[in-house]
Amino acid sequence: MNLKPPGAAMALVVVLAACGVGSATSSPGRAAASVPAMSSPGRAASREPATPIVVKDFTLDPKDVTLDGPSALAVSNAGPTIHNVTIRDGSGTILGATPDLKTGESATLSVNVPPGSYVLYCSLPGHESLGIKGTLIVSD
């Protein structure tokens, strides 16, 4: 009989519950990652194509992104080092992120947050302060 500790079962429940909130899909050969995100009641995801964003050493292109409601970011890494794109609100709460992407890899990040202004940045140590930082504006 193979019994798992109760903590492992609870952790699985938490992970599975989080998967329904937001997601990022990665390029072939990489596992998709569960991404925390905020959703706004009554707002459906947009059927618009994903907005492209390229992360490089050490910038985002474009640096500032404006979305009309829930949408997605098609993130690709054109830099020689590993990067990600993370969304943070004004209080410092992480609302979503791509997996860490190697050169040439890409991922789609669902953006389902209330209208407002957010920070886009690479969460790897030192990357934000080196310039991988921009603004995400979500309108109604």
C-alpha positions in Angstrom: 0.0 0.0 0.0 1.5 3.4 -1.1 0.3 6.1 1.3 1.3 9.8 0.7 1.5 12.2 3.6 -1.6 14.5 3.9 0.5 17.6 3.2 1.3 16.3 -0.3 -2.3 15.8 -1.1 -3.1 19.3 0.0 -0.3 20.8 -2.0 -1.6 19.0 -5.1 -5.1 20.5 -4.5 -3.6 24.0 -4.2 -1.6 23.5 -7.4 -4.5 22.1 -9.3 -6.8 25.0 -8.1 -4.2 27.5 -9.2 -4.0 26.0 -12.7 -7.5 27.2 -13.5 -6.7 30.8 -12.8 -4.1 31.7 -15.4 -1.6 29.9 -17.6 1.4 30.2 -19.8 2.3 27.8 -22.6 5.8 27.3 -23.7 7.6 26.3 -26.8 7.8 22.6 -27.8 10.0 20.6 -25.5 9.2 22.6 -22.4 6.4 21.8 -19.9 3.6 24.4 -19.6 3.7 26.3 -16.3 0.9 27.3 -14.0 0.8 31.0 -13.6 -0.9 33.0 -10.9 -3.2 35.7 -12.3 -6.1 37.8 -11.1 -9.4 37.5 -12.8 -12.2 40.1 -12.8 -15.7 38.7 -12.4 -17.8 38.9 -15.5 -14.8 39.5 -17.9 -14.2 37.0 -20.6 -10.9 36.4 -22.2 -10.4 38.3 -25.5 -10.4 36.5 -28.8 -7.8 39.0 -30.1 -4.4 37.6 -31.2 -1.7 37.7 -28.6 0.4 40.9 -28.4 4.0 40.1 -29.2 6.7 41.2 -26.8 10.4 40.4 -27.1 12.8 40.2 -24.1 16.5 40.8 -24.8 19.6 41.8 -22.8 18.5 44.1 -21.2 15.2 45.5 -22.5 11.6 44.7 -23.5 10.4 45.4 -27.0 8.0 47.1 -26.8 8.8 48.6 -23.4 5.2 49.7 -22.9 2.1 47.6 -23.8 -1.5 48.6 -23.9 -4.2 46.0 -24.0 -8.0 46.4 -24.4 -9.3 44.1 -21.7 -8.3 40.4 -21.1 -5.8 39.3 -23.7 -2.4 37.5 -24.0 1.2 38.3 -24.5 3.3 36.3 -26.9 6.7 36.5 -25.2 9.9 35.4 -26.9 13.5 35.6 -25.7 15.9 37.1 -28.2 18.7 37.6 -25.7 21.7 35.4 -25.1 20.7 34.7 -21.5 17.6 33.2 -19.8 14.7 35.7 -19.2 11.0 35.7 -18.3 8.3 38.3 -18.3 6.4 38.9 -15.1 3.4 41.1 -14.3 3.4 42.9 -10.9 0.7 45.3 -9.5 1.4 48.5 -7.6 1.4 46.7 -4.3 4.1 44.3 -5.5 1.8 41.3 -6.0 2.9 39.0 -8.8 -0.1 38.5 -11.1 1.4 36.3 -13.8 4.7 35.2 -15.4 6.1 33.2 -18.2 8.5 30.3 -17.4 12.2 31.2 -17.6 12.9 31.1 -21.3 16.2 30.2 -23.0 17.4 32.0 -26.1 14.9 31.4 -28.9 12.2 30.0 -26.7 8.7 31.6 -26.4 5.6 31.4 -24.2 2.1 32.8 -24.2 1.1 34.6 -21.0 -2.6 35.1 -20.4 -3.5 38.6 -19.1 -6.8 38.7 -17.2 -6.4 41.5 -14.8 -8.6 44.4 -13.9 -8.2 47.7 -15.9 -5.1 49.6 -14.6 -1.4 50.0 -14.8 1.0 47.2 -14.1 4.8 46.6 -14.2 6.2 44.2 -16.8 9.7 43.0 -15.9 12.1 40.0 -15.8 12.1 38.6 -12.3 15.5 37.0 -12.5 17.9 38.6 -10.0 19.2 41.9 -11.2 17.5 41.9 -14.6 14.8 44.5 -13.7 17.5 46.9 -12.4 19.5 46.4 -15.6 16.5 47.6 -17.7 14.2 44.7 -18.4 11.2 46.7 -17.2 8.1 48.3 -18.8 4.5 49.2 -18.3 1.4 47.2 -19.0 -1.8 49.3 -19.3 -5.1 47.4 -19.4 -8.2 49.3 -20.4 -11.9 48.4 -20.3 
